Amino acid sequence: MRWWKPWRFALLLALCLLAGASTAPAQNAGGNFFQQLFGLPVKPPEPAAAPAPAPRRIKRSDYVPSITTRAPGAPGGAPVQATFHVEVIGDSLASLAVDGLTEAFADKPEIGIVNKARDASGLVRNDYYDWVKFAADNAIAPDKPEFVVVMLGINDGQGLHDGAEVYDTLSDKWTEHYAARVEAVVAPYTAAHIPVAWVGLPPMRADRSNIQAAKFNEIYRQRAEKAGAKFIDVFDAFADQNGQYDAFGPNVDGQNVKLRASDGIHFTKAGSRKLAHFIEAEIRRVFEKRNPASEVAALPPDIEQAADDVNAQIRREMGVQAPPPELGAPLGPLLRPLVGPILQLTARPSTPGATLASRTANPLSEPAEVTRVFRTGEPFDPVAGRADDFAWPKF
């Protein structure tokens, strides 16, 4: 047994391992380490399971009625169409007025604000843009507005051309022709029964422009109102305590903010909203006059008929006959008077004895003490020891 030595045993074991390793991969693909080492059978792998189907995505249906059945302006419904169109004409200040008015009437979609302004325009240079001609055509157009706002003048501090003649700014001839053009802008709208609001100029930072703005406002006030327009003066609303230009001031919420732009002429967003504040009051007044809100909501026909039936039943139970309708008059529900009979609160009572009720009480049905106390006003008889017993004690 000399050959049985540890190194020989280890060599034999290594040969066995090499022989098993050469055949196991070919016969048994896969398996763990011991299965491959000793050539044990390997269980064939199970086929891979098919991937689980993706969960079905259920489309949620909208059970709210379609847009055609929803009230205009309601969530999901059609937008409210503007029925009262306000056109704003003028220069770049008018464009800023459009921004402010659009924000002011955001809660009133029935009122539509339309921007018809043209930058760098005015009444002096009608060769650049003729507002007189625009007004004449616009007042008779098929889509004419229901209200017009005019604001211009910042580009009119220059000579006015009348044919071959040129008149200096604010001279007598200049003022005469300029005032005539102001009336010519308003006149077509007045003839078409379209209300016009002419907005005056605010203070300007430059002294020369500020003086011109004040004089322009006097022309607008006199001639626009003469032609039938409503003049809206905003000069003091944007001036300081001395009536001079001030870039800051209270906004519509009362907060002190910057109202004028850096050029000393135009408005900031807050200034545009404040400008619109003075214009929107006139627009709302005209709109509400043309579209009065009903104080009493009309009942549906079925509810109105049910109310008439109830009133008729009450009259029958009370024995009151309904007055016959006039000859030829359509049958309909009886009209109740707006007020009842007038009762004079200071008049003398008409019941016998000036009592509140005409029924007299039976004295025999009342205890004598009750009659004496509550009718004649005599006090109760005192009881010894009670608070109303004022008799001197007997000693």
C-alpha positions in Angstrom: 0.0 0.0 0.0 2.9 2.3 -0.5 1.3 3.8 -3.6 -1.5 5.1 -1.5 -0.1 8.3 -0.6 -1.9 11.6 -0.3 -0.4 13.1 -3.4 -1.3 10.2 -5.5 -4.9 10.3 -4.2 -5.0 14.0 -5.0 -3.7 13.3 -8.5 -6.4 10.7 -9.1 -9.1 13.0 -7.9 -7.9 15.7 -10.2 -8.0 13.4 -13.2 -11.6 12.4 -12.4 -12.6 16.0 -12.1 -11.1 16.8 -15.5 -12.9 13.9 -17.1 -16.3 14.9 -15.6 -15.8 18.6 -16.6 -15.2 17.6 -20.2 -18.4 15.7 -20.6 -20.8 17.6 -18.2 -21.1 20.8 -20.2 -22.0 18.9 -23.4 -24.6 16.7 -21.7 -25.9 19.0 -19.0 -26.0 22.6 -20.0 -26.7 24.7 -17.1 -27.0 23.4 -13.5 -25.1 24.4 -10.4 -21.5 23.8 -9.6 -22.0 20.3 -8.0 -24.2 19.1 -10.9 -21.5 20.1 -13.4 -18.7 18.6 -11.2 -20.2 15.1 -10.8 -22.2 15.0 -14.0 -25.6 14.9 -12.4 -28.6 15.3 -14.6 -29.9 18.8 -14.9 -33.5 19.6 -14.9 -34.3 21.4 -18.1 -35.2 25.1 -17.5 -38.9 25.9 -17.6 -40.0 28.0 -20.5 -40.2 31.7 -19.7 -43.6 32.8 -18.7 -45.3 35.1 -21.2 -45.3 38.8 -20.0 -48.4 39.9 -18.2 -50.7 42.0 -20.4 -50.6 45.6 -19.6 -53.6 46.8 -17.6 -56.4 48.0 -19.7 -56.7 51.8 -19.6 -60.3 52.7 -19.1 -61.3 55.9 -20.8 -63.3 58.1 -18.4 -66.4 59.5 -20.1 -67.5 63.0 -19.5 -71.2 62.7 -18.4 -71.6 66.5 -18.3 -73.9 67.7 -21.1 -72.3 68.8 -24.3 -71.3 72.4 -24.9 -74.5 73.0 -26.9 -76.6 72.3 -23.8 -74.6 74.4 -21.3 -75.5 78.0 -20.6 -73.1 80.5 -22.2 -70.5 81.6 -19.8 -71.0 78.5 -17.5 -68.0 76.1 -16.9 -67.5 74.2 -20.1 -70.1 76.2 -22.0 -69.7 78.5 -24.9 -68.2 81.9 -24.2 -70.6 84.9 -23.8 -70.7 86.9 -27.0 -70.3 90.6 -26.7 -73.5 92.5 -27.5 -72.4 96.0 -26.6 -69.3 97.1 -28.5 -67.1 100.0 -27.3 -64.7 101.3 -29.9 -61.8 103.4 -28.7 -60.3 105.8 -31.2 -57.3 108.1 -31.0 -53.6 108.0 -30.5 -51.3 105.8 -28.3 -53.0 107.1 -25.1 -56.2 105.6 -26.5 -54.4 102.2 -26.9 -53.5 102.3 -23.2 -57.2 103.2 -22.4 -58.1 100.0 -24.2 -55.9 98.0 -21.9 -57.4 99.5 -18.8 -61.0 99.1 -20.1 -60.4 95.5 -21.0 -59.3 94.8 -17.5 -62.2 96.9 -16.0 -64.8 94.9 -17.9 -63.3 91.5 -17.5 -66.3 90.5 -15.4 -68.7 91.8 -18.0 -68.2 89.8 -21.2 -71.3 91.3 -22.8 -69.3 94.5 -23.2 -66.6 94.2 -25.8 -63.7 96.7 -26.0 -62.4 97.2 -29.6 -59.1 99.0 -30.2 -59.4 101.4 -33.2 -56.5 103.6 -32.1 -53.6 104.6 -34.4 -50.2 105.6 -33.0 -48.8 109.0 -34.0 -52.2 110.2 -35.2 -54.2 113.3 -34.3 -56.5 115.9 -35.6 -53.7 118.2 -37.0 -52.2 115.8 -39.6 -55.2 114.6 -41.4 -52.9 113.7 -44.3 -51.4 110.9 -42.1 -54.7 109.7 -40.7 -58.1 111.4 -41.1 -60.2 110.8 -38.0 -63.0 113.0 -39.4 -63.4 110.7 -42.4 -63.1 107.6 -40.2 -65.9 108.8 -37.9 -68.2 109.6 -40.8 -67.7 106.1 -42.3 -67.8 104.3 -38.9 -71.1 105.9 -37.8 -73.0 104.4 -40.7 -71.1 101.1 -41.0 -73.1 97.8 -40.7 -71.0 96.9 -37.7 -71.1 100.3 -36.1 -70.4 100.4 -32.3 -72.8 101.0 -29.5 -70.3 103.4 -27.7 -67.3 105.4 -28.8 -64.4 106.6 -26.6 -62.1 109.3 -28.1 -58.7 110.2 -26.6 -56.0 112.0 -28.6 -54.0 115.2 -28.6 -50.4 114.3 -27.7 -49.3 114.6 -31.3 -51.2 117.8 -32.1 -48.7 120.3 -30.7 -47.7 121.4 -34.3 -48.7 123.6 -37.1 -52.1 122.9 -38.7 -52.2 122.7 -42.5 -55.2 124.0 -44.4 -54.5 123.8 -48.0 -51.5 126.1 -48.6 -51.9 127.8 -45.3 -50.1 126.6 -42.1 -51.3 128.0 -38.8 -49.1 128.1 -35.7 -50.1 126.0 -32.7 -52.9 127.5 -30.6 -53.2 130.6 -32.7 -56.7 131.9 -33.4 -56.9 130.3 -36.9 -55.3 127.1 -35.5 -57.8 126.9 -32.7 -60.7 127.6 -35.0 -59.9 124.8 -37.5 -58.9 122.4 -34.7 -62.2 123.0 -32.8 -64.1 122.4 -36.0 -62.5 119.1 -36.5 -63.4 118.1 -32.9 -67.0 118.7 -33.7 -66.7 116.9 -37.0 -65.5 113.8 -35.2 -68.5 113.7 -32.8 -71.2 114.9 -35.1 -71.7 111.6 -37.2 -72.0 109.5 -34.0 -74.5 111.9 -32.5 -76.5 111.8 -35.7 -76.5 108.0 -35.5 -77.5 108.1 -31.8 -74.2 106.6 -30.7 -72.9 107.9 -27.4 -69.4 109.4 -27.4 -67.1 110.0 -24.4 -64.3 112.4 -25.1 -61.4 111.9 -22.6 -59.2 114.8 -21.8 -55.4 114.8 -21.6 -53.6 114.2 -18.3 -50.7 116.5 -17.1 -47.5 116.2 -19.0 -44.0 116.4 -17.5 -42.6 118.9 -20.0 -43.8 122.4 -19.2 -44.6 123.3 -22.9 -46.6 120.1 -23.4 -48.4 120.5 -20.0 -49.6 124.0 -21.0 -50.8 122.7 -24.4 -52.6 119.8 -22.7 -54.6 122.2 -20.5 -55.6 124.4 -23.5 -56.5 121.4 -25.6 -58.8 120.2 -22.8 -60.7 123.5 -22.9 -61.3 123.0 -26.6 -62.4 119.4 -26.1 -64.7 120.4 -23.2 -66.5 123.1 -25.2 -66.7 121.7 -28.7 -67.1 118.0 -27.9 -70.0 118.7 -25.5 -71.5 121.2 -28.0 -71.5 118.3 -30.6 -73.2 116.0 -28.1 -70.3 114.1 -26.5 -69.6 113.6 -22.8 -66.3 115.2 -21.8 -64.4 113.2 -19.1 -61.8 115.3 -17.3 -58.9 113.3 -15.9 -56.3 116.1 -15.5 -56.7 116.5 -11.7 -56.8 112.7 -11.1 -53.2 112.5 -12.3 -51.9 115.8 -10.9 -50.4 116.6 -7.5 -51.8 119.0 -5.0 -50.6 122.0 -7.0 -52.1 120.7 -10.2 -48.8 119.8 -11.7 -47.5 116.5 -13.2 -46.8 113.7 -10.8 -45.6 110.3 -11.9 -46.9 108.6 -8.7 -50.3 108.6 -7.1 -53.1 106.4 -5.8 -54.3 103.5 -8.0 -57.8 102.1 -8.1 -57.1 100.3 -4.8 -55.8 103.4 -3.0 -52.2 102.3 -3.0 -49.5 104.8 -4.0 -47.9 103.5 -7.2 -46.2 104.7 -10.3 -48.9 105.8 -12.8 -46.9 107.4 -15.6 -44.3 106.0 -17.9 -40.7 107.2 -18.0 -41.4 109.5 -21.0 -43.7 111.7 -18.9 -46.6 111.2 -21.4 -47.9 107.7 -21.4 -49.3 105.5 -18.6 -48.1 102.4 -16.8 -50.4 99.4 -16.4 -51.7 100.8 -13.1 -52.2 104.2 -14.7 -54.1 102.7 -17.6 -56.4 100.9 -15.2 -57.0 104.2 -13.2 -57.7 106.0 -16.5 -60.3 103.4 -17.4 -61.9 103.9 -14.0 -63.1 107.3 -15.0 -64.4 106.1 -18.4 -66.1 102.9 -17.3 -68.7 104.7 -15.2 -70.2 106.4 -18.3 -70.0 103.1 -20.3 -71.9 101.2 -17.6 -74.5 103.9 -17.3 -75.3 103.7 -21.0 -75.2 99.9 -21.0 -77.5 99.5 -18.1 -79.9 102.1 -19.6 -80.1 100.0 -22.7 -80.2 96.7 -20.9 -82.2 97.2 -17.7 -82.0 94.3 -15.2 -85.3 92.9 -14.4 -86.1 93.2 -10.7 -88.5 90.3 -10.6 -87.5 87.1 -12.3 -90.2 85.7 -14.6 -91.6 82.3 -13.6 -91.7 79.3 -15.9 -95.1 78.8 -17.6 -95.9 75.7 -15.6 -95.0 77.3 -12.2 -96.9 80.4 -13.1 -100.0 78.3 -14.0 -99.7 76.5 -10.7 -99.6 79.7 -8.8 -102.7 81.0 -10.6 -104.5 77.8 -9.7 -103.6 78.2 -6.0 -104.8 81.8 -6.0 -108.1 80.7 -7.6 -108.6 78.0 -5.0 -108.0 80.5 -2.2 -110.5 82.9 -3.7 -113.1 80.1 -3.9 -112.5 79.1 -0.2 -112.9 82.7 0.8 -116.0 83.2 -1.2 -114.5 85.9 -3.3 -115.6 86.0 -6.9 -113.0 87.0 -9.5 -114.1 90.1 -11.5 -115.1 89.2 -15.1 -112.6 90.4 -17.7 -113.4 93.3 -20.0 -115.0 92.6 -23.3 -112.4 91.6 -25.8 -109.6 91.5 -23.2 -107.5 88.3 -23.2 -108.0 86.0 -20.2 -105.1 85.9 -17.9 -104.1 86.0 -14.2 -105.7 88.6 -12.0 -103.4 91.5 -11.2 -103.0 92.3 -7.5 -102.7 95.9 -6.4 -99.2 97.2 -5.7 -100.2 98.5 -2.3 -103.0 97.9 0.1 -105.2 100.4 1.9 -103.4 103.2 3.7 -103.9 103.1 7.4 -103.2 106.2 9.5 -101.3 105.1 12.6 -102.2 108.3 14.6 -105.9 108.1 14.0 -108.4 107.5 16.8 -109.5 103.9 17.3 -112.8 103.2 15.6 -113.9 100.3 17.9 -116.4 101.0 20.7 -114.9 102.3 23.9 -111.5 102.8 22.1 -110.5 99.2 22.9 -108.3 97.1 20.7 -111.1 94.5 20.3 -114.9 94.9 20.0 -115.7 91.8 22.1 -116.5 92.7 25.7 -115.6 90.4 28.5 -118.2 88.9 30.8 -117.6 90.3 34.3 -119.3 87.3 35.9 -116.8 84.9 34.5 -113.9 86.7 36.2 -113.0 86.7 39.9 -113.7 89.9 41.7 -110.1 90.4 42.6 -109.0 90.1 39.0 -111.6 92.6 37.9 -110.6 95.0 40.7 -106.8 94.7 40.1 -106.6 94.5 36.3 -109.5 96.6 35.3 -109.7 99.3 38.0 -106.0 99.3 38.8 -106.4 98.8 42.6 -103.5 96.9 44.3 -103.8 93.4 45.8 -104.7 93.2 49.5 -101.4 93.0 51.4 -100.5 89.7 53.1 -98.8 89.7 56.5 -95.1 89.1 56.1 -95.0 89.9 52.4 -93.1 92.7 50.9 -96.2 94.8 50.2 -97.3 94.6 53.9 -96.4 98.0 55.2 -98.6 97.8 58.4 -96.9 98.6 61.7 -96.4 95.5 63.8 -98.5 95.1 67.0 -96.5 95.1 70.2 
